[in-house]
Amino acid sequence: MRFYGEEINKHRFDLLLLVLSDEVVFWFSSGSHHGLDAARQAFESTWARLGNEFYWLEELCWVSEGMVSAACIYRFNWRGTIDGVPAQGGGRGTSVFLKETDGWKLVHEHLSADPAHAG
């Protein structure tokens, strides 16, 4: 999670490939994104829209840690600019990892709005 959290702020999707499964599934408020190509489009679209975007995680809690899988819940935060106007947000996240032949890989991430700020 630390590597992912640090590399994501470089806004270069290829750097994330070290920790993403080929079959990764992201569930974001903007939609579901299955596989690396769809994930790349989602990330690059977000980075293009959010100028100077910075993303970070807090309150990480590993709710499952096994020999071949692990799951972590956390709070995520971001800040940046949209059309030159400062903006920020955050919510709750869940990440699931599998141990593949070449190491631990993110297979699923689900980010959602904080219930106190939803709808």
C-alpha positions as CSV (number, residue, x, y, z in Angstrom):
1,M,0.0,0.0,0.0
2,R,2.9,2.4,0.8
3,F,4.4,1.9,-2.7
4,Y,1.0,2.4,-4.4
5,G,0.3,5.5,-2.3
6,E,3.6,7.0,-3.2
7,E,3.8,6.1,-6.9
8,I,0.2,7.2,-7.7
9,N,1.2,10.8,-7.0
10,K,3.8,10.7,-9.9
11,H,0.8,10.5,-12.3
12,R,2.5,7.9,-14.5
13,F,0.4,4.8,-14.8
14,D,3.3,2.6,-16.0
15,L,4.9,3.0,-12.5
16,L,1.8,1.3,-11.0
17,L,2.1,-1.8,-13.1
18,L,4.5,-3.3,-10.6
19,V,1.6,-3.7,-8.1
20,L,-1.4,-4.1,-10.4
21,S,-2.8,-7.5,-11.4
22,D,-3.6,-7.8,-15.1
23,E,-7.2,-8.6,-14.0
24,V,-7.5,-5.6,-11.7
25,V,-11.0,-4.2,-11.1
26,F,-11.5,-0.6,-9.9
27,W,-14.9,0.5,-8.6
28,F,-15.0,4.3,-8.5
29,S,-17.8,6.8,-8.3
30,S,-17.1,7.4,-12.0
31,G,-17.8,3.7,-12.9
32,S,-16.3,0.3,-12.9
33,H,-13.0,-0.3,-14.7
34,H,-11.9,-3.9,-15.5
35,G,-8.4,-4.7,-16.6
36,L,-5.3,-2.6,-17.1
37,D,-6.4,-0.8,-20.2
38,A,-9.6,0.4,-18.6
39,A,-7.7,1.3,-15.4
40,R,-5.2,3.3,-17.4
41,Q,-8.0,5.3,-19.0
42,A,-9.7,6.0,-15.7
43,F,-6.4,7.1,-14.0
44,E,-5.2,9.2,-16.9
45,S,-8.6,10.9,-17.3
46,T,-8.6,11.8,-13.6
47,W,-5.1,13.2,-13.7
48,A,-5.9,15.3,-16.8
49,R,-9.0,16.7,-15.1
50,L,-7.4,17.4,-11.7
51,G,-4.5,19.8,-11.9
52,N,-1.7,19.5,-9.3
53,E,-3.6,16.5,-7.8
54,F,-2.2,14.9,-4.6
55,Y,-3.7,11.7,-3.2
56,W,-3.0,10.1,0.2
57,L,-4.3,7.4,2.5
58,E,-5.0,7.5,6.2
59,E,-6.3,5.1,8.9
60,L,-5.1,1.9,7.1
61,C,-6.5,-1.3,8.7
62,W,-5.6,-4.7,7.3
63,V,-8.8,-6.7,7.9
64,S,-7.4,-9.8,6.4
65,E,-3.8,-11.0,6.0
66,G,-3.2,-14.5,4.6
67,M,-0.6,-16.5,2.7
68,V,-2.1,-15.7,-0.7
69,S,-4.5,-12.7,-0.2
70,A,-4.9,-9.6,2.0
71,A,-7.4,-6.9,2.3
72,C,-7.1,-3.3,3.6
73,I,-9.6,-0.6,4.4
74,Y,-8.7,3.0,4.7
75,R,-9.7,6.7,4.3
76,F,-8.5,8.3,1.0
77,N,-8.0,12.0,0.4
78,W,-7.2,14.2,-2.6
79,R,-6.6,17.8,-3.3
80,G,-5.9,19.6,-6.5
81,T,-7.5,22.1,-8.9
82,I,-10.4,21.8,-11.3
83,D,-10.5,24.4,-14.0
84,G,-8.0,26.4,-11.9
85,V,-10.2,26.3,-8.8
86,P,-8.9,24.6,-5.7
87,A,-10.8,21.4,-4.9
88,Q,-10.5,18.5,-2.4
89,G,-12.3,15.4,-1.4
90,G,-12.1,12.0,0.0
91,G,-14.0,9.0,1.3
92,R,-13.5,5.3,2.1
93,G,-11.6,2.7,0.3
94,T,-11.0,-1.1,0.2
95,S,-8.1,-2.7,-1.5
96,V,-7.7,-6.5,-2.1
97,F,-4.3,-8.1,-2.9
98,L,-3.4,-11.5,-4.2
99,K,0.0,-13.1,-4.2
100,E,0.8,-13.8,-7.8
101,T,3.9,-15.6,-9.3
102,D,5.7,-12.2,-9.4
103,G,4.6,-10.8,-6.1
104,W,1.7,-9.2,-4.3
105,K,-0.7,-7.5,-6.8
106,L,-3.7,-5.3,-6.3
107,V,-6.7,-7.1,-7.8
108,H,-9.6,-4.9,-6.6
109,E,-10.0,-1.4,-5.3
110,H,-13.3,0.2,-4.3
111,L,-13.5,3.9,-3.5
112,S,-16.7,5.5,-2.3
113,A,-17.8,8.8,-0.8
114,D,-17.9,9.2,2.9
115,P,-21.5,8.5,4.0
116,A,-21.5,11.8,5.9
117,H,-20.9,13.6,2.6
118,A,-22.8,11.4,0.2
119,G,-25.9,12.4,-1.7
